[in-house]
Amino acid sequence: MNKRTLALLFLTISMLLALAACGKDNNTGNSSSASGGGQGETSAKEVTVNIGVQHAVHPLVLAQQQKWFEDEFAKHNAKVNWVDIPGGPAQFDAILTNRLDLAVTGNTGVITGQISDIPFKEIAVGSTGSKNVGLLLPKDSTITELSALKGKKIAVAKATAAYDILFRLLDKAGLTAKDVEIIQLNADEAKAAFVSGSVDAWGIGEPYLSTAVVDEGAKVLGDGSTLNYISPAFHIARTKFADEHPELVVAYLKVLQTTLQWQAEHLDEAVKIYSEGTKLNPDVVKSVISNVQFATVPVSDDFVKSQAELNEFLLKEKAVNKSVDVSTVVDNTFINQALEELNNDK
């Protein structure tokens, strides 16, 4: 190889290295978060948002079926991964193992999750109903008073809102857990035991409650309205996800709020969509919506106080073994921003 050829080869390699360096510098300068950089820019890396879902009557499910989450998250270069998961402990286990980013769960689950040091934030109240959780009796039961539960078998899932209601109803009747036989079963197992007559009563929430009442003639012995007590649900977010992608948490709440507004304005259509998606009787769907009282609102001081009282009540009943400061998981930053943005868009 002569000197001229060597020189040309050296020059070519030098130019290629320079171009590569330029490309590297440009890529670094244009990188952005999940929300995108400046106008017209999007993130170089698509974010996957893991949302927990249960096949039930809930605005989250309605938005899922209409693909409204996908539409909103696409604006932030993010996509949805739907995680079919039951409520309570399974949700918090998934948060702990980074398999779940956003979900809705009951009031008792939030406390047990906090006691277990699960890294999550309580980002909004998801419902404000007092009849969405109760204690059911078979249609042919002769029990008419809470005090008659003494010595009876009661099915309930631990660490759920129904667990909370059961203990409160027993307390109202002057009974404790020692006065009854509590059979800890998940919802489907409890339903089978209830239908077969293996248990005398069943502590359960929606949509199982309305299904049993409307379709099977079950009777409600007591619920939150018996106690003048709300069993709220809460939207929760995995702490690290919320810290890294606050705009996606805001987007999640905006979709839920707009879904609630659409549902209120198109109730019959919403009932039809729910009924087709869940295979539930339309009358069951209407009962669920009425009982649950879905919402997307900040966690007010009243809810914090109620959660603190719940923690102490469960501690007294030895259902939990620790007292926690329930206010430390509350973060209204996201819901306040979501509601402000929606108001500004009007």
C-alpha positions as CSV (number, residue, x, y, z in Angstrom):
1,M,0.0,0.0,0.0
2,N,1.5,3.4,-1.1
3,K,1.7,6.5,1.0
4,R,-1.2,8.2,-0.9
5,T,-3.5,5.3,-0.2
6,L,-2.5,5.2,3.4
7,A,-3.2,8.9,3.7
8,L,-6.7,8.6,2.2
9,L,-7.5,5.6,4.5
10,F,-6.4,7.6,7.5
11,L,-8.5,10.6,6.5
12,T,-11.6,8.4,5.9
13,I,-11.3,6.8,9.4
14,S,-10.8,10.2,11.0
15,M,-13.9,11.6,9.4
16,L,-16.0,8.5,10.4
17,L,-14.8,8.9,14.0
18,A,-15.7,12.6,14.0
19,L,-19.2,11.9,12.7
20,A,-19.8,9.2,15.3
21,A,-18.7,11.6,18.0
22,C,-21.0,14.3,16.7
23,G,-23.9,11.8,16.6
24,K,-23.2,10.8,20.2
25,D,-23.2,14.4,21.3
26,N,-26.4,15.2,19.5
27,N,-28.2,12.2,21.0
28,T,-27.1,13.2,24.5
29,G,-28.2,16.7,24.1
30,N,-31.7,15.7,22.9
31,S,-32.5,13.1,25.5
32,S,-35.6,13.9,27.6
33,S,-37.9,12.5,30.3
34,A,-41.1,10.6,29.7
35,S,-43.0,13.9,29.3
36,G,-40.7,15.0,26.5
37,G,-38.3,17.8,26.2
38,G,-39.2,21.1,24.4
39,Q,-42.1,21.6,22.0
40,G,-42.3,18.9,19.4
41,E,-39.9,16.6,21.2
42,T,-40.7,13.2,22.7
43,S,-38.8,10.9,24.9
44,A,-36.2,8.7,23.2
45,K,-37.3,5.8,25.5
46,E,-40.9,4.8,25.7
47,V,-42.2,4.3,29.3
48,T,-44.4,1.4,30.2
49,V,-47.0,2.1,32.9
50,N,-48.2,-1.0,34.8
51,I,-51.8,-0.4,35.9
52,G,-53.6,-2.9,38.2
53,V,-57.1,-3.8,37.1
54,Q,-59.9,-6.1,38.3
55,H,-62.8,-7.1,36.1
56,A,-65.4,-5.1,37.9
57,V,-67.6,-2.1,37.7
58,H,-65.1,0.8,38.0
59,P,-64.3,3.9,36.0
60,L,-60.8,2.5,35.6
61,V,-62.3,-0.5,33.7
62,L,-64.5,1.7,31.6
63,A,-61.5,3.8,30.6
64,Q,-59.6,0.6,29.9
65,Q,-62.3,-0.7,27.5
66,Q,-62.5,2.7,25.7
67,K,-58.7,2.9,25.5
68,W,-58.7,6.4,27.0
69,F,-55.6,5.7,29.1
70,E,-53.7,4.6,26.0
71,D,-54.7,7.9,24.2
72,E,-53.6,10.1,27.1
73,F,-50.4,8.3,27.8
74,A,-49.4,8.4,24.1
75,K,-49.0,12.2,24.5
76,H,-46.2,11.4,27.0
77,N,-44.6,8.6,24.9
78,A,-45.9,6.0,27.4
79,K,-47.9,2.8,26.9
80,V,-50.1,0.8,29.3
81,N,-49.5,-2.7,30.6
82,W,-52.6,-3.9,32.2
83,V,-52.0,-6.1,35.2
84,D,-54.9,-8.4,36.2
85,I,-54.6,-8.6,39.9
86,P,-56.9,-9.0,42.9
87,G,-57.1,-6.3,45.5
88,G,-55.4,-6.1,48.9
89,P,-52.1,-7.9,49.6
90,A,-51.5,-9.0,46.0
91,Q,-51.4,-5.4,44.9
92,F,-48.9,-4.3,47.5
93,D,-46.7,-7.3,46.8
94,A,-46.7,-6.3,43.1
95,I,-45.7,-2.8,44.1
96,L,-42.9,-4.0,46.2
97,T,-41.5,-6.1,43.4
98,N,-41.9,-3.3,40.8
99,R,-44.6,-5.1,38.8
100,L,-47.3,-2.5,39.5
101,D,-47.2,1.3,39.3
102,L,-50.8,2.5,39.7
103,A,-53.9,0.9,41.2
104,V,-57.0,1.4,43.3
105,T,-57.4,-0.4,46.6
106,G,-59.5,-0.4,49.8
107,N,-59.0,1.5,53.0
108,T,-57.8,-1.5,55.0
109,G,-55.3,-2.5,52.3
110,V,-53.7,0.9,52.5
111,I,-53.0,0.6,56.2
112,T,-51.6,-3.0,56.0
113,G,-49.5,-1.9,53.1
114,Q,-48.1,1.0,55.1
115,I,-47.5,-1.3,58.1
116,S,-45.5,-3.6,55.8
117,D,-43.3,-0.7,54.7
118,I,-44.4,-1.0,51.1
119,P,-43.1,2.1,49.1
120,F,-46.4,3.7,47.8
121,K,-48.2,7.0,47.8
122,E,-51.9,7.6,48.4
123,I,-52.7,9.9,45.5
124,A,-56.5,10.4,45.6
125,V,-59.8,9.1,47.0
126,G,-61.4,6.7,44.6
127,S,-64.9,6.3,46.2
128,T,-67.0,7.6,49.1
129,G,-69.8,5.1,49.5
130,S,-71.2,3.7,52.7
131,K,-73.1,0.8,51.2
132,N,-70.4,-0.7,49.0
133,V,-69.1,-3.1,51.7
134,G,-71.4,-5.2,54.0
135,L,-72.3,-8.4,55.7
136,L,-74.5,-10.7,53.7
137,L,-76.9,-13.4,54.8
138,P,-78.4,-16.2,52.6
139,K,-82.0,-15.4,51.5
140,D,-83.4,-18.1,53.8
141,S,-81.4,-17.1,56.9
142,T,-83.4,-16.5,60.1
143,I,-80.9,-14.1,61.5
144,T,-82.3,-10.6,61.9
145,E,-79.9,-8.9,64.4
146,L,-76.1,-8.5,64.6
147,S,-76.1,-10.0,68.0
148,A,-77.4,-13.3,66.6
149,L,-74.1,-13.8,64.8
150,K,-72.6,-15.2,68.0
151,G,-71.3,-18.7,67.3
152,K,-71.8,-18.4,63.6
153,K,-69.4,-19.0,60.7
154,I,-68.5,-15.9,58.8
155,A,-66.4,-15.8,55.5
156,V,-64.2,-12.8,54.9
157,A,-60.9,-12.0,53.2
158,K,-58.2,-10.6,55.5
159,A,-56.8,-7.1,55.0
160,T,-59.9,-5.9,53.0
161,A,-62.5,-3.3,53.6
162,A,-65.0,-6.1,54.3
163,Y,-62.7,-7.2,57.2
164,D,-62.9,-3.8,58.6
165,I,-66.7,-3.6,58.3
166,L,-67.1,-7.1,59.9
167,F,-65.1,-6.1,63.0
168,R,-67.0,-2.8,63.3
169,L,-70.4,-4.5,63.0
170,L,-69.4,-7.1,65.6
171,D,-68.3,-4.3,67.9
172,K,-71.6,-2.5,67.5
173,A,-73.4,-5.8,68.5
174,G,-71.1,-6.1,71.6
175,L,-69.3,-9.0,70.1
176,T,-65.6,-9.7,69.3
177,A,-63.8,-12.0,66.8
178,K,-63.7,-14.6,69.6
179,D,-67.5,-14.8,69.6
180,V,-67.7,-16.0,66.0
181,E,-65.9,-18.3,63.7
182,I,-64.1,-16.3,61.1
183,I,-63.3,-18.2,57.9
184,Q,-60.6,-16.4,55.9
185,L,-61.4,-16.9,52.2
186,N,-60.9,-14.9,49.1
187,A,-64.0,-13.6,47.3
188,D,-64.5,-16.5,44.9
189,E,-63.9,-19.1,47.6
190,A,-66.2,-17.3,50.0
191,K,-68.9,-17.1,47.4
192,A,-68.8,-20.8,46.9
193,A,-69.0,-21.4,50.7
194,F,-71.9,-18.9,51.0
195,V,-73.9,-20.4,48.2
196,S,-73.4,-23.9,49.5
197,G,-74.4,-23.0,53.0
198,S,-71.0,-23.8,54.5
199,V,-70.9,-20.4,56.2
200,D,-73.7,-18.4,57.8
201,A,-72.6,-14.9,56.7
202,W,-70.3,-13.3,54.2
203,G,-68.4,-10.0,54.6
204,I,-67.8,-8.7,51.1
205,G,-67.7,-5.6,48.9
206,E,-68.8,-4.8,45.4
207,P,-69.6,-6.2,42.9
208,Y,-70.1,-9.4,44.8
209,L,-72.4,-7.7,47.2
210,S,-74.9,-6.4,44.6
211,T,-74.6,-9.6,42.6
212,A,-75.6,-11.7,45.6
213,V,-78.5,-9.3,46.5
214,V,-79.9,-8.8,43.0
215,D,-79.3,-12.2,41.5
216,E,-79.5,-14.5,44.5
217,G,-81.8,-12.8,46.9
218,A,-79.2,-12.4,49.6
219,K,-79.9,-10.0,52.5
220,V,-77.7,-7.2,53.9
221,L,-77.5,-7.6,57.6
222,G,-75.3,-4.5,58.0
223,D,-73.0,-2.2,56.0
224,G,-71.4,1.2,56.4
225,S,-74.7,3.0,56.5
226,T,-75.5,0.9,59.6
227,L,-72.5,2.5,61.3
228,N,-72.6,5.9,59.6
229,Y,-69.3,5.0,58.2
230,I,-67.6,5.3,54.8
231,S,-65.5,2.6,53.3
232,P,-63.4,4.6,50.8
233,A,-61.1,3.3,48.2
234,F,-57.8,5.0,47.4
235,H,-55.8,5.4,44.2
236,I,-52.2,4.5,45.0
237,A,-48.9,4.9,43.1
238,R,-45.5,3.1,43.5
239,T,-43.3,5.8,45.1
240,K,-40.3,5.5,42.7
241,F,-42.6,5.6,39.7
242,A,-44.4,8.7,41.0
243,D,-41.1,10.4,41.7
244,E,-39.7,9.6,38.3
245,H,-42.8,10.2,36.2
246,P,-45.1,12.6,38.0
247,E,-46.7,13.7,34.7
248,L,-47.9,10.1,34.2
249,V,-49.5,10.0,37.6
250,V,-51.3,13.3,36.8
251,A,-52.4,11.8,33.4
252,Y,-53.8,8.7,35.1
253,L,-55.9,10.8,37.4
254,K,-57.1,13.1,34.6
255,V,-58.3,10.1,32.7
256,L,-60.2,8.8,35.7
257,Q,-61.9,12.1,36.4
258,T,-62.9,12.6,32.7
259,T,-64.2,9.1,32.7
260,L,-66.4,9.8,35.8
261,Q,-67.8,12.9,34.1
262,W,-68.6,10.9,30.9
263,Q,-70.2,8.1,33.0
264,A,-72.5,10.6,34.7
265,E,-73.6,12.1,31.4
266,H,-73.9,8.7,29.6
267,L,-75.1,6.4,32.4
268,D,-77.1,4.0,30.3
269,E,-74.3,3.6,27.8
270,A,-71.8,3.1,30.7
271,V,-74.1,0.5,32.3
272,K,-74.2,-1.4,28.9
273,I,-70.4,-1.3,28.5
274,Y,-69.9,-2.5,32.1
275,S,-72.5,-5.2,31.7
276,E,-71.0,-6.5,28.5
277,G,-67.4,-6.4,29.8
278,T,-68.2,-8.0,33.2
279,K,-71.1,-10.2,32.2
280,L,-73.0,-8.8,35.1
281,N,-76.8,-8.1,35.2
282,P,-77.4,-4.4,34.2
283,D,-79.4,-4.1,37.5
284,V,-76.3,-5.3,39.4
285,V,-74.2,-2.7,37.6
286,K,-76.6,0.1,38.5
287,S,-76.6,-1.1,42.2
288,V,-72.8,-1.1,42.3
289,I,-72.5,2.4,40.9
290,S,-75.1,3.7,43.4
291,N,-73.5,1.9,46.4
292,V,-69.9,2.7,45.6
293,Q,-70.1,6.4,44.8
294,F,-67.0,6.6,42.7
295,A,-64.9,9.8,43.0
296,T,-61.5,11.3,42.1
297,V,-60.8,13.8,44.8
298,P,-58.0,14.8,47.1
299,V,-57.4,13.0,50.4
300,S,-58.9,15.4,52.8
301,D,-58.2,15.8,56.5
302,D,-61.4,13.9,57.2
303,F,-60.2,10.9,55.3
304,V,-56.8,11.0,57.0
305,K,-58.6,11.1,60.4
306,S,-60.9,8.2,59.4
307,Q,-57.8,6.1,58.3
308,A,-56.1,6.9,61.6
309,E,-59.2,5.7,63.5
310,L,-59.3,2.6,61.4
311,N,-55.7,1.8,62.2
312,E,-56.4,2.1,65.9
313,F,-59.5,0.1,65.6
314,L,-57.8,-2.8,63.8
315,L,-55.0,-2.6,66.3
316,K,-57.5,-2.9,69.2
317,E,-59.0,-5.9,67.5
318,K,-55.5,-7.4,66.9
319,A,-56.2,-7.5,63.2
320,V,-52.9,-5.5,62.8
321,N,-49.9,-5.3,65.1
322,K,-48.7,-1.8,64.6
323,S,-49.8,1.8,64.6
324,V,-48.6,4.1,61.8
325,D,-48.9,7.8,60.9
326,V,-51.4,7.4,58.0
327,S,-50.8,11.0,56.8
328,T,-47.2,10.2,55.7
329,V,-48.4,8.3,52.6
330,V,-50.8,11.0,51.4
331,D,-49.7,13.1,48.5
332,N,-52.3,15.3,47.0
333,T,-49.9,17.0,44.6
334,F,-51.0,14.9,41.6
335,I,-54.7,15.1,42.0
336,N,-54.6,18.9,42.6
337,Q,-52.6,19.3,39.5
338,A,-54.9,17.0,37.5
339,L,-58.0,18.9,38.6
340,E,-56.4,22.2,37.9
341,E,-55.3,21.2,34.4
342,L,-58.8,19.8,33.6
343,N,-60.4,23.1,34.8
344,N,-58.0,25.1,32.7
345,D,-58.9,23.0,29.6
346,K,-62.6,23.9,29.9
